[in-house]
Amino acid sequence: MKLTRPVQYVIASIVFINIFVLAYLWTLPSELPANKAKPVQCDFSQGACINAFNLDGQPVQVTLNLTPGQLPIAKPLEAEVNVNGYPFSTGEIDISGINMYMGFNRQPLEKISAGTLKGETMLAFCTENKMTWKATVILKQDKESLEVPFEFETIRN
């Protein structure tokens, strides 16, 4: 049986659509963030910053402290995270520029106790005098994760 030209086009279209759908599905991460909190504005020179919210009707509080509070550029910063109301097994901190892409900057955090994580990170060097940043604490438990963002600014003197 010989296929007509329109039937050949339909078959070819179906094959190509399936290839594109499979390629798209292949690129999806195997681990999707299940939950994202809203960002809070922070001033780490005043101390730790708290992001408190409800998740599935339960209160969650994540506190982030970056020291030294003056947040020097391109120098090590100590990150300490305290978590109440959300079970987690591992954590990371991801620092990104909001007004300018600063590259990938995600660091693992070490679990010190049931609700405390610590680690070292750094703000990338930037040519802007005023830079807006987002530090996202990523808490993971099994295949679920929680992203808790903290926004802040640095001003270069």
Secondary structure, 3 states (H helix, E strand, C coil): CCCCHHHHHHHHHHHHHHHHHHHHHHHCCCCCCCEECCCEECCHHHCCEEEEEEECCEEEEEEEEEECCCCCECCEEEEEEEEECCCCCEEEEEEEECCCCCCCCEEEEEEEECCEEEEEEEECCCCCCEEEEEEEEEEEECCEEEEEEEEEEEECC
